[in-house]
Amino acid sequence: MNRQQARESMMLAEPLPKVILTMAYPTIIAFLITSIYSMADIYFVSSLGTNATAAVSVNSSLDSLIMVAGSLFAVGASSYVARLLGAGNKERASKTLSSSFFFAMALGAAIMILGVCFRRPMVRLFGATDTCEKYAMDYASYVLYAAPFMAANFVMNQCLRSEGSALYSMIGMGIGGVINCFLDPVFILPWGLNMGVAGASLATALSKMISFFVLLYPYVRGHSLLMLSIRNVIFDFGMIKEVIAVGSSSMFRTLLNILSGILINKEAGLISDAALASIGVTNKCMMFCFSIILGFGSGFQPVAGFNWGAKRYDRVRGSFRFSSRTALIGGGVMGLAMALFAPQIIGWFSSGDPELVRLGTLCIRLQALALPIHAWVAIVNHLAGGLGKAKIALLLATARQGSCFIPILYPMSRIFGAEGIASVQAVADVLTLALAIPAMISIKKMIDSAETEENAVLMQQQV
C-alpha cells in the first residue's frame, strides 16, 4: 500500500516535467543500450563484408516479427494496467499482466517453431538475395530459439513502466544489452570463437534470455506492485478486448514495419547489396534517436493514462504540452547532429564500400531533417494509447511505415532508383502530419468533453 500511495502521490501531485522525466529516463537509457548493442551486431558483422551486413539488414524483419508477439499484448496491457492502477483496481491489473505475459510467450513459441522449420523460405521472404542468403540464415538461427523469452520481455518491460518501476525495466534491458556488446566480438571475430554471423545471433539470443530472468526478478521477489503468476491468468473477454484494442495498434504497426521492410529490401536488392545494406545500417543508426523518442514517449504515456483514469484532465493536458515541446526541441537537436556527422557515422559500418557510404549518408540526412516531425507524431500516438483510444492509436501507429510509406515506395524507387529508396522514409515521416494534426484535434475535444461531464456531475453532487 505504501508503494501504491507513493505512486499515486507522484502521478497526481508532483510537477509534470519531473514525473515524466523520472518515468522516462530509465526507459531512454534501456532503449539506448538496446540500440547500441543492435549497432554493435552490425558493426562487428560489417567486418565480414557488405553481404554479411545486408544479411543483418534482412533479419530486422525477424526481430519485428518477434516483436509482434510481444507488442500485441505488452502495449495494450501497459495502457490498461496504468488506467486500472489510476482507478485503484490493483487485482485486475495483476490479472491483466499475468494473462498478457503467458499469452505473449505462447505466441513467441509459435513463431520459434515455424521459423525453425521454414528458415530458408523465411529469409528469402524477408528479402535475402542469393549472395547474402547463407548469412541471413545464420543470423536467424539462434535468435529464433529466444523468441518466447523476447516476446515475454516486452510485456514485463511495459508493465513495469506502467506501475512506475521504470528503473527495474532499465536494469533488465540494460544488463542484456551490455552483455551482448561483450559477447559479439568473442563469438564473431577470428580471435574468439570465429562463428561469424551465427555468433552475432547467439550473442543476441543469450542476452535476451538473461534480460528475461532479470526482468522476472522483481515479480518473483515481490518488489513490484503487481503479481505475476500463472494462477492469475484469466480468459476474460472484457480484459482481452481492452488489451487487444490498444495493443493491436502496435501489432499492426509492427506488421507494417515487416511488410515495408520486405518491400524496400526487395527493391534495394534489385539494385545491389550495397543499397540493401545502406537501408539496414541507416535504420540501426537512426534507432539511436528513435530510442530516445520512444523512451520519452513511454515515460509520458503512463502519466497521461494514470491521470486520465483518475479524471485529472488538467494534468493530461499539461503532460502533453510539456512532452510535445520536449519532443520537437529534442528531435531538432538530434536531427541536426545526425545530419552533420552522417558520413562519419555511416563509415563505421561500411567496410570501405563507397556506394554504401554515399547512399547511407543521404538516407540518414533526410531522416534527420524529418526527426522533429517523427518525434511529435510519436507523442500524439502515445497520448492516444495512454487514453485507451485504440482507433486513433492504430491510425497513427500504422502511418509511418504503412499508409504514408507503402503507396510512395514503388513510384520513388522506380523513378529515382537508389536515391528514391534512400528518401522514401523521410518523405513518409512528413506525410504523417496530415493524420496526426486532425487526430490531436479530436483527442483535445474528447478531453474537453470528458472534463465538462465530470464538472457537471460534481456540481450536481454538491447541490
C-alpha positions as CSV (number, residue, x, y, z in Angstrom):
1,M,0.0,0.0,0.0
2,N,2.9,2.4,0.7
3,R,4.3,1.9,-2.8
4,Q,0.8,2.4,-4.3
5,Q,0.3,5.6,-2.2
6,A,3.7,6.9,-3.2
7,R,3.0,6.2,-6.8
8,E,-0.4,8.0,-6.6
9,S,1.2,11.0,-4.9
10,M,3.9,11.2,-7.6
11,M,1.4,10.8,-10.5
12,L,-1.2,13.2,-9.2
13,A,0.7,15.8,-7.3
14,E,4.3,16.3,-8.3
15,P,5.3,18.7,-11.2
16,L,4.6,17.0,-14.5
17,P,8.1,17.6,-16.1
18,K,9.7,15.9,-13.1
19,V,7.2,13.0,-13.2
20,I,7.6,12.4,-16.9
21,L,11.4,12.7,-16.9
22,T,11.6,10.4,-13.9
23,M,9.4,7.8,-15.7
24,A,11.3,8.3,-19.0
25,Y,15.0,8.4,-18.2
26,P,15.4,4.7,-17.2
27,T,13.5,3.7,-20.3
28,I,15.5,6.0,-22.5
29,I,18.7,4.5,-21.1
30,A,17.5,1.0,-21.6
31,F,16.4,1.7,-25.2
32,L,19.7,3.4,-25.9
33,I,21.6,0.4,-24.6
34,T,19.4,-1.9,-26.8
35,S,20.1,0.4,-29.7
36,I,23.9,0.3,-29.0
37,Y,24.1,-3.4,-28.9
38,S,22.0,-3.6,-32.1
39,M,24.6,-1.4,-33.7
40,A,27.3,-3.5,-32.2
41,D,25.9,-6.5,-34.0
42,I,26.1,-4.8,-37.4
43,Y,29.4,-3.1,-36.6
44,F,31.2,-6.4,-36.0
45,V,29.4,-8.3,-38.7
46,S,30.3,-5.5,-41.2
47,S,33.9,-6.7,-40.9
48,L,32.8,-9.8,-42.8
49,G,31.8,-7.7,-45.8
50,T,28.8,-6.0,-47.4
51,N,27.0,-9.2,-48.0
52,A,27.0,-10.1,-44.3
53,T,25.9,-6.5,-43.4
54,A,23.0,-6.9,-45.8
55,A,22.0,-10.2,-44.1
56,V,21.6,-8.4,-40.8
57,S,19.5,-5.8,-42.5
58,V,17.3,-8.5,-43.9
59,N,16.8,-10.1,-40.4
60,S,15.4,-6.8,-39.0
61,S,12.1,-8.2,-40.2
62,L,12.6,-11.3,-38.0
63,D,13.2,-9.0,-34.9
64,S,10.0,-7.2,-35.9
65,L,8.1,-10.4,-36.2
66,I,9.0,-11.5,-32.7
67,M,8.1,-8.0,-31.5
68,V,4.6,-8.6,-32.9
69,A,4.2,-11.5,-30.4
70,G,5.1,-9.2,-27.5
71,S,3.7,-5.9,-28.5
72,L,0.2,-7.2,-29.2
73,F,-0.2,-7.9,-25.5
74,A,2.5,-5.6,-24.0
75,V,1.3,-2.2,-25.3
76,G,-2.3,-2.9,-24.6
77,A,-1.6,-4.4,-21.1
78,S,0.6,-1.4,-20.3
79,S,-2.2,1.1,-21.1
80,Y,-4.9,-0.9,-19.3
81,V,-2.7,-1.5,-16.3
82,A,-2.0,2.2,-15.9
83,R,-5.7,3.1,-16.1
84,L,-6.6,0.3,-13.7
85,L,-4.0,1.4,-11.2
86,G,-5.2,5.0,-11.6
87,A,-8.7,3.8,-10.7
88,G,-7.3,1.8,-7.7
89,N,-8.0,-1.7,-9.2
90,K,-4.7,-3.5,-8.4
91,E,-6.1,-7.0,-8.5
92,R,-7.4,-6.8,-12.1
93,A,-4.2,-5.1,-13.1
94,S,-2.2,-8.2,-11.9
95,K,-4.5,-10.5,-13.8
96,T,-4.0,-8.4,-16.9
97,L,-0.2,-8.6,-16.5
98,S,-0.2,-12.3,-15.9
99,S,-2.5,-13.2,-18.8
100,S,-0.6,-11.0,-21.2
101,F,2.7,-12.4,-20.2
102,F,1.8,-16.0,-20.8
103,F,-0.2,-15.3,-24.0
104,A,2.8,-13.4,-25.4
105,M,5.2,-16.3,-24.5
106,A,2.9,-18.8,-26.2
107,L,2.8,-16.7,-29.4
108,G,6.6,-16.3,-29.3
109,A,6.9,-20.1,-29.1
110,A,4.7,-20.5,-32.2
111,I,7.0,-18.1,-34.1
112,M,10.0,-20.1,-32.9
113,I,8.6,-23.4,-34.2
114,L,7.5,-22.1,-37.6
115,G,10.8,-20.1,-38.0
116,V,13.0,-23.1,-37.3
117,C,11.0,-25.3,-39.6
118,F,11.0,-22.8,-42.5
119,R,14.1,-20.8,-42.0
120,R,15.3,-20.6,-45.6
121,P,11.9,-19.6,-47.1
122,M,11.5,-17.1,-44.3
123,V,14.8,-15.2,-45.0
124,R,14.0,-15.2,-48.7
125,L,10.6,-13.8,-48.0
126,F,12.3,-11.1,-45.9
127,G,14.4,-10.0,-48.9
128,A,17.6,-12.0,-48.8
129,T,19.5,-12.2,-52.1
130,D,21.4,-15.1,-53.5
131,T,24.7,-13.6,-52.2
132,C,23.5,-13.0,-48.6
133,E,21.1,-15.8,-48.1
134,K,23.5,-18.0,-46.2
135,Y,24.5,-15.2,-43.8
136,A,20.8,-14.4,-43.3
137,M,20.0,-18.0,-42.3
138,D,23.0,-18.0,-39.9
139,Y,21.7,-14.8,-38.2
140,A,18.2,-16.2,-37.9
141,S,19.4,-19.4,-36.3
142,Y,19.8,-18.8,-32.5
143,V,17.5,-15.7,-32.4
144,L,14.5,-17.9,-33.2
145,Y,15.2,-20.0,-30.1
146,A,15.0,-16.9,-27.9
147,A,11.7,-15.8,-29.4
148,P,9.4,-16.8,-26.5
149,F,11.6,-15.0,-24.0
150,M,11.9,-11.9,-26.2
151,A,8.1,-11.7,-26.5
152,A,7.6,-12.0,-22.8
153,N,10.2,-9.4,-22.2
154,F,8.1,-6.8,-23.9
155,V,5.2,-7.4,-21.5
156,M,7.3,-7.2,-18.4
157,N,9.1,-4.1,-19.7
158,Q,5.9,-2.2,-20.5
159,C,4.0,-3.2,-17.3
160,L,7.0,-2.4,-15.0
161,R,6.9,1.1,-16.5
162,S,3.2,1.4,-16.1
163,E,3.3,0.8,-12.4
164,G,6.1,3.3,-12.0
165,S,9.0,0.8,-11.8
166,A,10.9,2.1,-14.8
167,L,14.2,1.6,-13.0
168,Y,13.7,-2.2,-13.0
169,S,12.8,-2.1,-16.7
170,M,16.0,-0.2,-17.4
171,I,18.2,-2.7,-15.4
172,G,16.6,-5.7,-17.2
173,M,17.1,-4.3,-20.7
174,G,20.4,-2.7,-19.9
175,I,22.1,-5.8,-18.5
176,G,21.2,-7.8,-21.6
177,G,22.5,-5.0,-23.8
178,V,25.8,-4.7,-22.1
179,I,26.4,-8.5,-22.2
180,N,25.5,-8.6,-25.9
181,C,28.2,-5.9,-26.6
182,F,30.8,-8.0,-24.8
183,L,29.7,-11.3,-26.4
184,D,29.6,-10.0,-30.0
185,P,33.4,-9.8,-30.7
186,V,34.0,-13.0,-28.7
187,F,31.6,-15.0,-30.8
188,I,32.0,-13.3,-34.2
189,L,35.7,-12.5,-34.7
190,P,38.6,-14.9,-35.6
191,W,40.4,-14.3,-32.3
192,G,37.4,-15.6,-30.5
193,L,35.0,-18.4,-31.4
194,N,35.1,-17.3,-35.1
195,M,31.4,-18.1,-35.6
196,G,30.8,-15.2,-38.0
197,V,27.2,-14.1,-38.4
198,A,25.9,-17.0,-36.4
199,G,28.0,-15.7,-33.5
200,A,26.0,-12.4,-33.6
201,S,22.8,-14.4,-33.4
202,L,24.0,-16.5,-30.4
203,A,25.1,-13.3,-28.6
204,T,21.7,-11.7,-29.1
205,A,19.8,-14.8,-28.0
206,L,21.8,-15.2,-24.8
207,S,21.5,-11.5,-23.9
208,K,17.7,-11.6,-24.4
209,M,17.4,-14.7,-22.2
210,I,19.4,-13.0,-19.5
211,S,17.2,-9.9,-19.7
212,F,14.2,-12.2,-19.2
213,F,15.4,-13.5,-15.9
214,V,16.5,-10.1,-14.7
215,L,13.0,-8.6,-15.5
216,L,11.3,-11.6,-13.8
217,Y,13.2,-10.9,-10.6
218,P,11.1,-8.0,-9.2
219,Y,7.9,-10.1,-9.8
220,V,9.3,-13.2,-8.2
221,R,10.7,-11.3,-5.2
222,G,7.6,-9.2,-4.6
223,H,9.3,-5.9,-5.4
224,S,6.6,-4.9,-7.8
225,L,3.1,-3.6,-7.3
226,L,1.6,-6.3,-9.5
227,M,1.7,-10.0,-9.0
228,L,2.9,-12.2,-11.9
229,S,1.6,-15.8,-11.6
230,I,0.1,-18.4,-13.8
231,R,-2.8,-18.6,-11.3
232,N,-3.7,-15.1,-12.3
233,V,-4.3,-16.0,-15.9
234,I,-7.9,-15.4,-16.9
235,F,-9.8,-15.6,-20.2
236,D,-12.0,-12.6,-19.5
237,F,-13.5,-11.1,-22.7
238,G,-13.5,-7.5,-21.3
239,M,-9.9,-7.7,-20.3
240,I,-8.8,-9.3,-23.6
241,K,-10.8,-6.7,-25.5
242,E,-9.1,-3.8,-23.7
243,V,-5.6,-5.3,-24.2
244,I,-6.1,-6.2,-27.8
245,A,-7.8,-3.0,-28.7
246,V,-4.8,-0.8,-27.8
247,G,-2.2,-3.5,-28.5
248,S,-3.5,-4.1,-32.0
249,S,-2.2,-0.6,-33.0
250,S,1.3,-1.6,-32.0
251,M,0.8,-5.0,-33.6
252,F,-0.4,-3.6,-36.9
253,R,2.4,-1.0,-36.8
254,T,5.0,-3.8,-36.4
255,L,3.4,-5.9,-39.1
256,L,3.5,-2.9,-41.4
257,N,7.2,-2.5,-40.4
258,I,7.7,-6.1,-41.5
259,L,5.8,-5.6,-44.8
260,S,7.5,-2.3,-45.6
261,G,10.9,-3.8,-44.7
262,I,10.3,-6.7,-47.0
263,L,9.2,-4.4,-49.9
264,I,12.1,-2.0,-49.5
265,N,14.6,-4.8,-49.1
266,K,13.4,-6.4,-52.3
267,E,13.5,-3.1,-54.2
268,A,17.0,-2.4,-52.8
269,G,18.2,-5.9,-53.6
270,L,17.3,-5.4,-57.2
271,I,19.9,-2.6,-57.3
272,S,22.8,-4.0,-55.2
273,D,23.7,-5.5,-51.8
274,A,25.2,-2.0,-51.0
275,A,21.8,-0.5,-51.4
276,L,20.3,-3.2,-49.3
277,A,23.0,-2.8,-46.6
278,S,22.6,1.0,-46.6
279,I,19.0,0.8,-45.6
280,G,19.7,-1.6,-42.8
281,V,22.7,0.4,-41.5
282,T,20.7,3.7,-41.6
283,N,17.8,2.1,-39.6
284,K,20.3,0.8,-37.0
285,C,21.9,4.3,-36.7
286,M,18.6,6.2,-36.6
287,M,17.4,3.8,-34.0
288,F,19.7,5.6,-31.6
289,C,17.5,8.7,-32.0
290,F,14.3,6.7,-32.2
291,S,15.1,5.0,-28.9
292,I,15.3,8.4,-27.1
293,I,11.9,9.4,-28.7
294,L,10.3,6.1,-27.8
295,G,11.7,6.0,-24.3
296,F,10.5,9.6,-23.7
297,G,7.0,8.7,-25.1
298,S,7.0,5.6,-22.9
299,G,7.6,7.8,-19.9
300,F,4.8,10.2,-20.9
301,Q,2.1,7.6,-21.7
302,P,1.6,6.0,-18.3
303,V,1.4,9.6,-16.8
304,A,-1.3,10.5,-19.2
305,G,-3.1,7.2,-18.7
306,F,-3.0,7.3,-14.9
307,N,-4.3,10.9,-14.8
308,W,-7.0,10.0,-17.3
309,G,-8.1,7.1,-15.1
310,A,-8.0,9.4,-12.1
311,K,-10.0,12.1,-14.0
312,R,-7.3,14.7,-13.7
313,Y,-7.8,16.2,-17.1
314,D,-5.7,19.3,-16.4
315,R,-2.7,17.1,-15.8
316,V,-3.4,15.1,-19.0
317,R,-3.2,18.4,-21.0
318,G,-0.2,19.6,-19.1
319,S,1.7,16.4,-19.7
320,F,1.0,16.5,-23.4
321,R,2.1,20.2,-23.7
322,F,5.4,19.5,-22.0
323,S,6.0,16.3,-23.9
324,S,5.3,18.0,-27.3
325,R,7.7,20.9,-26.7
326,T,10.4,18.5,-25.5
327,A,9.9,16.2,-28.4
328,L,10.1,19.0,-31.0
329,I,13.2,20.6,-29.5
330,G,14.9,17.3,-28.8
331,G,14.1,15.9,-32.3
332,G,15.6,19.1,-33.9
333,V,18.8,18.9,-31.9
334,M,19.3,15.2,-32.6
335,G,18.4,15.6,-36.3
336,L,21.0,18.4,-36.7
337,A,23.7,16.3,-35.1
338,M,22.9,13.2,-37.2
339,A,22.9,15.3,-40.4
340,L,26.2,16.9,-39.7
341,F,28.1,13.7,-38.9
342,A,26.2,11.3,-41.2
343,P,29.3,10.4,-43.4
344,Q,31.4,9.6,-40.4
345,I,28.6,7.5,-38.8
346,I,27.9,5.5,-41.9
347,G,31.6,5.0,-42.4
348,W,31.9,2.9,-39.3
349,F,29.7,0.2,-40.8
350,S,30.8,0.4,-44.5
351,S,33.9,-1.8,-44.7
352,G,35.2,0.7,-47.2
353,D,32.3,0.4,-49.6
354,P,31.9,3.9,-51.2
355,E,28.4,3.2,-52.6
356,L,27.2,2.1,-49.1
357,V,28.6,5.3,-47.6
358,R,27.0,7.5,-50.3
359,L,23.5,6.1,-50.0
360,G,23.7,5.7,-46.3
361,T,24.7,9.3,-45.8
362,L,21.8,10.5,-48.0
363,C,19.3,8.3,-46.1
364,I,20.5,9.5,-42.6
365,R,20.4,13.2,-43.5
366,L,16.9,13.1,-45.0
367,Q,15.5,11.1,-42.0
368,A,17.4,13.5,-39.6
369,L,15.6,16.5,-41.2
370,A,12.2,14.9,-40.6
371,L,13.1,13.8,-37.0
372,P,11.2,16.6,-35.2
373,I,8.0,15.7,-37.1
374,H,8.5,12.0,-36.2
375,A,9.0,12.9,-32.5
376,W,5.9,14.9,-32.2
377,V,3.7,12.4,-34.0
378,A,5.1,9.7,-31.7
379,I,3.9,11.8,-28.7
380,V,0.4,12.1,-30.1
381,N,0.4,8.4,-30.7
382,H,1.4,7.7,-27.1
383,L,-1.3,10.0,-25.9
384,A,-3.9,8.1,-27.8
385,G,-2.6,4.8,-26.5
386,G,-2.4,6.1,-22.9
387,L,-6.0,7.2,-23.0
388,G,-7.1,3.9,-24.5
389,K,-8.2,5.4,-27.8
390,A,-7.4,2.4,-29.9
391,K,-8.6,3.6,-33.3
392,I,-6.6,6.8,-33.2
393,A,-3.5,5.0,-31.9
394,L,-3.9,2.4,-34.7
395,L,-4.2,5.2,-37.3
396,L,-1.0,6.9,-36.2
397,A,0.9,3.7,-35.4
398,T,0.4,2.4,-38.9
399,A,1.1,5.6,-40.7
400,R,4.9,5.9,-40.7
401,Q,5.6,2.6,-42.4
402,G,2.1,1.9,-43.7
403,S,-0.4,4.3,-45.1
404,C,2.2,7.0,-45.7
405,F,5.1,4.7,-46.8
406,I,3.9,1.9,-49.0
407,P,2.0,4.0,-51.5
408,I,5.1,6.1,-52.3
409,L,7.7,3.3,-52.2
410,Y,7.4,2.0,-55.7
411,P,7.0,5.3,-57.5
412,M,10.0,6.7,-55.8
413,S,12.2,3.6,-56.2
414,R,11.3,3.2,-59.9
415,I,11.6,6.9,-60.8
416,F,14.7,7.8,-58.7
417,G,16.3,4.4,-58.2
418,A,18.7,4.0,-55.2
419,E,18.2,7.7,-54.2
420,G,14.5,7.2,-54.2
421,I,14.8,4.2,-51.9
422,A,17.0,6.3,-49.6
423,S,14.5,9.1,-49.5
424,V,11.2,7.3,-49.0
425,Q,11.2,7.0,-45.2
426,A,11.8,10.7,-44.7
427,V,9.0,11.6,-47.1
428,A,6.7,9.3,-45.3
429,D,7.5,10.9,-42.0
430,V,6.5,14.3,-43.3
431,L,3.2,12.9,-44.7
432,T,2.2,11.5,-41.2
433,L,1.5,15.1,-40.2
434,A,-1.7,15.0,-42.3
435,L,-3.0,12.3,-40.0
436,A,-1.5,13.4,-36.6
437,I,-2.9,17.0,-36.6
438,P,-6.6,16.0,-37.1
439,A,-6.1,13.2,-34.6
440,M,-4.7,15.7,-32.0
441,I,-7.7,18.0,-32.5
442,S,-10.1,15.0,-32.0
443,I,-8.3,14.0,-28.7
444,K,-8.4,17.5,-27.4
445,K,-12.2,17.7,-28.0
446,M,-12.6,14.4,-26.2
447,I,-10.7,15.6,-23.2
448,D,-12.7,18.8,-23.0
449,S,-15.9,16.9,-23.3
450,A,-14.9,14.4,-20.5
451,E,-13.9,17.3,-18.2
452,T,-17.2,19.1,-18.9
453,E,-19.2,16.0,-18.0
454,E,-17.1,15.4,-14.8
455,N,-17.6,19.0,-13.7
456,A,-21.4,18.7,-14.2
457,V,-21.5,15.6,-12.1
458,L,-19.5,17.2,-9.3
459,M,-21.8,20.3,-9.3
460,Q,-24.9,18.1,-9.2
461,Q,-23.4,16.2,-6.2
462,Q,-22.7,19.4,-4.4
463,V,-26.3,20.5,-4.9
